[in-house]
């Protein structure tokens, strides 16, 4: 699809809009322009941080947004649970933000005797936590995962993410999750498209990862826009199963392309 036909631009955050706490070159300029002519949403697989905290961070970086502009893998998982297992007793394996998001989203959060487990990213786990989790799942409690990213880049290296937890659980129990809800999977796709209020074919996904952001766009029939400021390189894109529709060095260059096309219509 031509960029000038896009009605909703969906942006990944880390590696696309910012790196750590620093905006990438001309990110604000690009986002300001796009907000003035259509819908802008922010999509992230990071389920450890609440939408409110993302809005606060965007505000600190001088980018206005509301919680309705942010859709995380936690949001997708909560929507999935409410649509498919409303009222089930759910144990949340994740950060305090994820627990609170689940409660605020109407999930029946419990500490004992769960009927379902919501698996997210957790940094304060210990061996007893993992043992109890695996025992419950092996004994028949199903689980839903927020996302399946195997690692998360941090300064100086990486840390294991929810996808690594899924692999551990599958090895220990032989059980797969009922659903994985983040990019590029259907719960995130359905929820984000509904939230933006238009058809997927009129949406564009802008991100730095091929296996999540670009795969998300391709599965949904969206315009796929890869920026080279995070995980993927141009060589990676050329070898991927399907090339992204557009590849730009950064979000600023992407903004230049959109502005150029908009001036022609």
Secondary structure, DSSP 8 states (H G I E B T S, - for coil): --GGG-SEEEE--BTTTEETTEE-TTHHHHHHHHHHHSEEEEEE---SS-HHHHHHHHHHTT----GGGEEEHHHHHHHHHHHHSTT-EEEEES-HHHHHHHHHTT-EE-SSS-SEEEE---SS--HHHHHHHHHHHHTT-EEEES---SEEEETTEEEE-HHHHHHHHHHHH----SEE-STTSHHHHHHHHHHHTS-GGGEEEEES-IIIIIHHHHHHT-EEEEESSSS--HHHHHHSSS--SEEESSHHHHHHHHHHHHHT-
